[in-house]
Amino acid sequence: MPEVQSPALAPRTWQVGALCRAIAESLDARFNPVAVRGEVSGFSRAPSGHCYFTLKDASGQLRCAMFRRAASLLEFLPRDGDVVEVRGRLDVYEPRGDLQLIVESLSRAGQGALFEQFLRLKARLEAEGLFDAGRKRPLPALPRGIGLVTSLGAAALHDVVTALRRRAAHVPVVLAPAAVQGAQAPAELVAALRALYARAATGELDVILLVRGGGSLEDLWAFNDEQLARTVVASPVPLVSGVGHETDFTIADFCADLRAPTPTAAAELAAQPRDAWLGDLARLQQRLRDVVTRRFDVASQRLDAAAGRLGRPSARAASQHQRLERQALRLRHALERRLREAAGAAEEGQDALQRAVQDRLAQAGQELGRAQLRLELMDPRLVLRRGYALLTRMGGEVVSSAAQVRTGEALRARLADGEVDLTVAPPRLI
């Protein structure tokens, strides 16, 4: 008889597109990013600006695609037969089910040693858990202060300051300058971060930006330093890494709580635009005004209904009605004026609101401490410390009267520092 395959052992049935996507995800998790050395074959540039070629050696070949943005950064035009090193990520082109390498950078052979060193350090730190998503923290919505680490001469400093001034000019920025390139850069970056960590510990800063502009792998190498990576992970507040361009990746990017594609994007992620918060306040103001208006309208309808039940109103009722309308109008005008004043003060009151919240929290802590002290004063153990004892039977029942015990009965006395077992003696004759 033919062997019948158990349903439990039957292979899963895939949709073609779903299987291609699953393979692509597996490739991304297992290999990416990758660096490959090989010989260029069949290089062509499409009218769109995208480049296509095959990378091959004696034992295999790999189809490659280089999109227009990455191709625009090429320092030379590859030709068939050139031996090159490429960096990129493996993917599956689903319409044809082809394996392809999406090339993000291409250089002549001989520049791959640094990238191999980068991959080894990345794998070791990833195995230690420094890149775990579970330790990443969200950015605060309203930071009290922003720390910034970059070079004083870097264009990234101007980009970040310009973005922060445009979006949240009220948020103070603390700059810790450091070299971002060269042999001394890693140590200076570590020292600058630690200086900001000390200020973050006092509550002055809520988020830190580590940024620099784009460059080659050698230019960005300071951000692949192991000590810098561990310092980034030790940040007491969320840290955003905005190093290089969108296609550049460094060890610091993987260690940071959030990676931004550019320094400007890092600034935009750290500070929500001030206009958005003012817009929320304006919407709340309008909602409050609408609620008050509806309450006045309902009250007016109730007044009209009451007047109708009384029949034809007298002159006094008409006078009172007019008086109420005047009072309602005055109240409405006063409330609208107050709302306008509150809207004007809202922009200036953000810092005052934060201080008020902190003062209220401190006051609540003091009240809690006083309540705790009062509760401790009610502790029955304080009475026991003054020489009193709590008598119970062995079963735990409290003895509060001599009439409750019998001669020879075993009792337990709880004192301030422990318990004593007792036996009831016959009463003495005085």
C-alpha positions as CSV (number, residue, x, y, z in Angstrom):
1,M,0.0,0.0,0.0
2,P,1.3,3.6,-0.7
3,E,2.4,5.4,2.4
4,V,-0.2,7.9,3.7
5,Q,1.4,11.2,4.8
6,S,0.1,12.4,8.2
7,P,-1.7,15.8,8.0
8,A,0.5,16.9,10.9
9,L,3.6,16.4,8.7
10,A,2.1,17.9,5.5
11,P,4.0,21.0,4.3
12,R,2.3,24.4,4.6
13,T,0.7,25.6,1.4
14,W,2.0,29.1,0.5
15,Q,0.7,31.9,-1.8
16,V,3.5,32.7,-4.2
17,G,3.8,36.3,-3.2
18,A,3.6,35.5,0.6
19,L,6.4,33.0,0.2
20,C,8.6,35.5,-1.6
21,R,7.9,38.1,1.1
22,A,8.8,35.5,3.8
23,I,12.0,34.6,2.0
24,A,12.9,38.3,1.8
25,E,12.3,38.8,5.5
26,S,14.4,35.8,6.3
27,L,17.2,37.2,4.2
28,D,17.0,40.6,5.8
29,A,17.1,39.2,9.3
30,R,19.9,36.7,8.6
31,F,22.3,38.6,6.3
32,N,21.6,42.3,6.0
33,P,23.5,44.5,5.7
34,V,26.1,42.7,3.5
35,A,29.3,43.6,1.7
36,V,30.2,41.7,-1.4
37,R,33.3,41.7,-3.6
38,G,33.1,40.6,-7.2
39,E,33.5,41.5,-10.9
40,V,31.0,43.7,-12.7
41,S,29.2,42.2,-15.6
42,G,26.5,43.6,-17.8
43,F,26.5,47.1,-16.3
44,S,23.7,49.4,-17.6
45,R,22.0,52.6,-16.6
46,A,18.3,53.0,-17.3
47,P,16.6,56.3,-18.3
48,S,15.2,56.5,-14.8
49,G,18.7,56.7,-13.4
50,H,18.7,53.3,-11.9
51,C,21.7,51.0,-12.6
52,Y,21.6,47.2,-13.1
53,F,24.5,44.8,-13.3
54,T,25.6,41.3,-12.2
55,L,28.3,40.7,-9.6
56,K,30.2,37.5,-10.2
57,D,33.3,35.5,-9.4
58,A,34.6,32.1,-10.3
59,S,31.9,30.2,-8.4
60,G,28.8,32.3,-8.6
61,Q,26.9,35.4,-9.7
62,L,24.4,37.8,-8.1
63,R,22.0,40.1,-9.8
64,C,22.3,43.7,-8.5
65,A,20.2,46.9,-8.6
66,M,21.4,50.3,-7.7
67,F,18.7,52.9,-7.5
68,R,19.0,56.5,-8.8
69,R,19.8,58.1,-5.4
70,A,22.7,55.7,-4.6
71,A,23.9,55.8,-8.2
72,S,24.1,59.6,-8.1
73,L,26.8,59.3,-5.3
74,L,29.1,57.1,-7.4
75,E,32.6,58.5,-7.7
76,F,33.3,56.6,-10.9
77,L,31.3,54.8,-13.6
78,P,31.8,51.0,-13.3
79,R,32.7,49.1,-16.4
80,D,32.4,45.4,-17.2
81,G,35.4,43.6,-15.7
82,D,36.0,46.0,-12.8
83,V,36.5,44.3,-9.5
84,V,34.4,46.2,-6.9
85,E,33.1,46.0,-3.4
86,V,29.5,46.8,-2.8
87,R,27.4,47.4,0.4
88,G,23.7,46.8,0.5
89,R,20.9,44.4,1.4
90,L,19.6,41.2,-0.1
91,D,16.0,41.2,-1.3
92,V,13.6,39.2,-3.4
93,Y,12.1,40.9,-6.5
94,E,8.6,39.4,-6.1
95,P,7.3,39.9,-9.6
96,R,9.9,37.4,-10.9
97,G,10.9,35.7,-7.7
98,D,14.6,36.7,-8.3
99,L,17.2,37.1,-5.6
100,Q,18.9,40.5,-6.0
101,L,21.2,42.7,-4.1
102,I,20.1,46.3,-3.6
103,V,23.3,48.2,-3.7
104,E,23.6,51.3,-1.5
105,S,27.3,52.1,-2.1
106,L,30.0,50.9,-4.6
107,S,33.7,51.3,-4.5
108,R,36.8,49.8,-6.1
109,A,38.1,46.7,-4.5
110,G,40.3,47.3,-1.5
111,Q,38.0,49.3,0.7
112,G,36.2,46.4,2.4
113,A,38.4,45.8,5.4
114,L,36.8,48.6,7.5
115,F,33.3,47.3,6.6
116,E,34.3,43.8,7.7
117,Q,35.5,45.2,11.0
118,F,32.1,47.0,11.2
119,L,30.2,43.8,10.7
120,R,32.2,41.9,13.3
121,L,31.6,44.5,16.0
122,K,28.0,44.8,15.0
123,A,27.5,41.1,15.4
124,R,29.2,41.0,18.8
125,L,27.3,43.9,20.2
126,E,24.0,42.6,18.8
127,A,24.7,39.2,20.5
128,E,25.2,41.1,23.8
129,G,21.7,42.7,23.5
130,L,22.8,46.3,22.9
131,F,20.5,46.6,19.9
132,D,17.4,45.0,21.5
133,A,14.2,46.8,20.6
134,G,12.9,46.2,24.1
135,R,15.4,48.7,25.6
136,K,14.5,51.4,23.2
137,R,12.5,54.3,24.8
138,P,10.0,56.6,23.2
139,L,10.8,60.3,22.9
140,P,9.1,62.8,25.2
141,A,6.3,64.8,23.7
142,L,7.3,68.1,25.5
143,P,11.0,68.0,26.3
144,R,12.2,70.5,28.9
145,G,15.6,70.7,27.3
146,I,17.5,69.1,24.4
147,G,21.2,68.0,24.5
148,L,23.2,68.2,21.3
149,V,26.6,66.5,20.5
150,T,28.3,67.5,17.3
151,S,31.2,69.5,16.0
152,L,31.2,73.3,16.2
153,G,32.3,73.5,12.6
154,A,29.8,70.9,11.2
155,A,27.0,71.8,8.9
156,A,24.9,69.5,11.0
157,L,25.0,72.0,13.9
158,H,23.4,74.7,11.7
159,D,20.8,72.3,10.4
160,V,19.8,71.1,13.8
161,V,19.6,74.6,15.4
162,T,17.7,75.9,12.4
163,A,15.1,73.1,12.7
164,L,14.7,73.5,16.4
165,R,14.3,77.2,16.2
166,R,11.6,76.8,13.6
167,R,9.7,74.1,15.4
168,A,10.2,74.7,19.1
169,A,12.1,78.0,19.8
170,H,11.0,77.9,23.5
171,V,13.0,74.6,24.2
172,P,16.5,75.3,25.5
173,V,19.4,73.5,23.7
174,V,22.6,72.5,25.5
175,L,25.5,71.9,23.1
176,A,28.4,69.6,24.1
177,P,31.0,70.1,21.2
178,A,33.2,67.2,20.1
179,A,35.2,66.2,17.1
180,V,33.2,63.9,14.8
181,Q,36.0,62.7,12.6
182,G,39.6,61.5,13.3
183,A,41.5,59.5,15.8
184,Q,40.5,61.7,18.7
185,A,36.8,61.8,17.9
186,P,35.6,58.7,19.8
187,A,37.0,59.9,23.1
188,E,35.7,63.4,22.6
189,L,32.2,62.1,21.7
190,V,32.2,59.9,24.8
191,A,33.2,62.8,27.1
192,A,30.6,65.1,25.5
193,L,27.8,62.5,26.1
194,R,28.8,62.0,29.7
195,A,28.8,65.7,30.3
196,L,25.2,65.8,29.0
197,Y,24.3,62.7,31.1
198,A,25.2,64.6,34.2
199,R,22.9,67.5,33.3
200,A,20.1,65.1,32.3
201,A,20.3,63.5,35.8
202,T,19.2,66.9,37.3
203,G,16.1,67.0,35.0
204,E,17.5,69.7,32.8
205,L,17.5,67.5,29.6
206,D,14.9,65.1,28.4
207,V,16.4,64.0,25.1
208,I,19.9,64.0,23.5
209,L,20.8,64.3,19.8
210,L,24.1,62.8,18.5
211,V,24.5,64.1,14.9
212,R,26.9,64.7,12.1
213,G,26.7,65.1,8.3
214,G,27.3,62.4,5.7
215,G,30.6,61.1,4.4
216,S,32.5,57.9,3.5
217,L,32.9,54.9,5.8
218,E,36.2,56.3,6.9
219,D,34.7,59.7,7.7
220,L,32.0,58.1,9.9
221,W,34.3,55.6,11.5
222,A,34.3,57.4,14.9
223,F,30.7,56.4,15.3
224,N,31.6,52.7,15.0
225,D,33.7,52.8,18.2
226,E,32.8,50.2,20.9
227,Q,33.2,52.5,23.9
228,L,31.0,55.1,22.2
229,A,28.4,52.4,21.6
230,R,28.3,51.4,25.2
231,T,28.2,55.0,26.3
232,V,25.2,55.6,24.0
233,V,23.4,52.6,25.5
234,A,24.0,54.0,29.0
235,S,22.1,57.3,28.3
236,P,19.7,58.1,31.1
237,V,17.3,59.8,28.7
238,P,16.2,58.8,25.1
239,L,19.0,59.4,22.6
240,V,18.5,60.1,18.9
241,S,21.3,59.3,16.4
242,G,21.3,61.3,13.2
243,V,24.6,60.4,11.6
244,G,25.2,60.7,7.9
245,H,22.7,60.4,5.1
246,E,19.7,58.1,4.9
247,T,21.8,55.2,3.5
248,D,24.6,55.5,6.1
249,F,24.5,53.2,9.1
250,T,26.8,53.2,12.1
251,I,27.0,51.2,15.3
252,A,25.8,54.3,17.2
253,D,22.6,54.2,15.1
254,F,21.8,50.6,16.3
255,C,22.5,51.5,19.9
256,A,20.5,54.7,20.0
257,D,16.8,54.7,21.1
258,L,15.9,56.1,17.7
259,R,17.8,56.5,14.4
260,A,17.1,59.5,12.2
261,P,18.1,59.5,8.5
262,T,19.7,63.0,8.8
263,P,20.6,65.5,11.5
264,T,17.6,67.7,10.5
265,A,15.3,64.7,10.9
266,A,16.8,64.1,14.3
267,A,15.9,67.6,15.4
268,E,12.3,67.3,14.0
269,L,11.8,64.0,15.8
270,A,12.9,65.5,19.1
271,A,10.7,68.6,19.1
272,Q,7.1,68.7,18.0
273,P,6.1,71.9,16.3
274,R,4.9,74.7,18.5
275,D,2.1,75.5,16.1
276,A,0.6,72.0,16.6
277,W,0.3,72.6,20.4
278,L,-1.2,76.0,19.8
279,G,-3.6,74.5,17.4
280,D,-4.7,72.0,20.1
281,L,-5.2,74.8,22.5
282,A,-7.3,76.7,20.0
283,R,-9.5,73.7,19.4
284,L,-10.0,73.2,23.1
285,Q,-10.9,76.8,23.5
286,Q,-13.5,76.5,20.7
287,R,-15.0,73.4,22.3
288,L,-15.2,75.2,25.7
289,R,-16.9,78.2,24.0
290,D,-19.4,75.9,22.3
291,V,-20.2,74.1,25.5
292,V,-20.9,77.4,27.3
293,T,-23.0,78.6,24.5
294,R,-25.1,75.5,24.5
295,R,-25.6,75.8,28.3
296,F,-26.8,79.4,27.8
297,D,-29.2,78.3,25.1
298,V,-30.6,75.5,27.2
299,A,-31.1,77.9,30.1
300,S,-32.9,80.4,27.9
301,Q,-35.2,77.7,26.7
302,R,-36.0,76.6,30.2
303,L,-36.7,80.2,31.1
304,D,-39.0,80.6,28.1
305,A,-40.9,77.4,29.1
306,A,-41.3,78.6,32.7
307,A,-42.6,81.9,31.4
308,G,-45.1,80.1,29.2
309,R,-46.4,78.0,32.2
310,L,-47.0,81.3,34.2
311,G,-49.2,82.5,31.5
312,R,-49.1,86.2,30.4
313,P,-46.0,87.5,32.2
314,S,-46.3,90.6,34.4
315,A,-44.2,93.6,34.1
316,R,-42.0,92.3,36.9
317,A,-41.4,89.0,35.2
318,A,-40.5,90.8,32.0
319,S,-38.1,93.0,33.9
320,Q,-36.5,89.9,35.5
321,H,-36.3,88.2,32.1
322,Q,-34.5,91.2,30.6
323,R,-32.2,91.3,33.6
324,L,-31.4,87.7,33.2
325,E,-30.7,88.2,29.6
326,R,-28.4,91.1,30.4
327,Q,-26.6,89.1,33.0
328,A,-26.2,86.2,30.6
329,L,-24.9,88.5,28.0
330,R,-22.4,90.1,30.4
331,L,-21.4,86.6,31.6
332,R,-20.9,85.4,28.0
333,H,-18.8,88.5,27.2
334,A,-16.8,88.1,30.3
335,L,-16.2,84.4,29.6
336,E,-15.2,85.1,26.0
337,R,-12.8,87.8,27.2
338,R,-11.4,85.4,29.7
339,L,-11.0,82.8,27.0
340,R,-9.1,85.2,24.8
341,E,-6.9,86.2,27.7
342,A,-6.3,82.5,28.5
343,A,-5.4,81.8,24.9
344,G,-2.9,84.6,25.0
345,A,-1.5,83.5,28.3
346,A,-1.3,79.8,27.2
347,E,1.7,80.4,25.0
348,E,3.6,82.0,28.0
349,G,2.2,79.6,30.5
350,Q,3.9,76.3,29.4
351,D,6.9,76.8,31.7
352,A,4.7,78.0,34.5
353,L,2.5,75.0,34.1
354,Q,5.4,72.7,34.3
355,R,6.7,74.4,37.5
356,A,3.2,74.3,39.0
357,V,2.9,70.6,38.3
358,Q,6.3,70.0,39.9
359,D,5.3,72.1,42.9
360,R,2.1,70.3,43.2
361,L,3.9,66.9,43.1
362,A,6.2,68.1,45.8
363,Q,3.3,69.3,47.9
364,A,1.5,66.0,47.4
365,G,4.7,64.2,48.5
366,Q,4.8,66.3,51.7
367,E,1.1,65.6,52.4
368,L,1.7,61.9,51.8
369,G,4.6,62.0,54.3
370,R,2.5,63.7,56.9
371,A,-0.3,61.1,56.3
372,Q,2.2,58.3,56.7
373,L,3.5,59.8,60.0
374,R,-0.1,60.0,61.3
375,L,-0.7,56.4,60.3
376,E,2.5,55.3,62.0
377,L,1.4,57.1,65.2
378,M,-1.7,55.0,65.2
379,D,0.4,51.8,65.0
380,P,-0.6,49.6,68.0
381,R,3.1,48.6,68.3
382,L,3.8,52.0,69.7
383,V,1.5,51.2,72.6
384,L,3.3,47.9,73.2
385,R,6.6,49.8,73.4
386,R,5.3,51.7,76.4
387,G,5.0,48.5,78.5
388,Y,1.6,47.2,77.5
389,A,0.9,43.7,76.2
390,L,-1.8,42.2,73.9
391,L,-3.3,38.9,75.3
392,T,-4.7,36.3,73.0
393,R,-5.7,32.7,73.3
394,M,-3.6,30.2,71.4
395,G,-6.1,30.3,68.6
396,G,-5.6,34.0,68.1
397,E,-8.7,35.3,69.9
398,V,-8.1,38.6,71.7
399,V,-8.6,38.5,75.5
400,S,-10.0,41.9,76.7
401,S,-11.5,40.9,80.1
402,A,-10.4,38.8,83.1
403,A,-13.8,37.1,83.0
404,Q,-12.9,35.6,79.6
405,V,-10.1,33.3,81.0
406,R,-10.0,30.2,83.2
407,T,-7.4,29.1,85.7
408,G,-4.8,27.0,84.0
409,E,-5.6,28.2,80.6
410,A,-2.7,28.9,78.2
411,L,-2.5,32.4,76.9
412,R,0.0,34.3,74.7
413,A,1.2,37.8,75.4
414,R,2.5,39.9,72.5
415,L,5.1,42.5,73.6
416,A,6.9,45.1,71.7
417,D,9.9,42.8,71.0
418,G,8.3,39.4,70.8
419,E,5.7,37.0,72.3
420,V,5.5,35.1,75.7
421,D,3.3,32.1,76.5
422,L,1.5,32.3,79.8
423,T,-0.6,30.1,82.1
424,V,-3.5,31.6,84.1
425,A,-2.8,31.2,87.9
426,P,-5.6,31.2,90.5
427,P,-6.6,34.6,91.7
428,R,-4.7,35.8,94.8
429,L,-6.6,36.8,98.0
430,I,-5.7,40.3,99.0
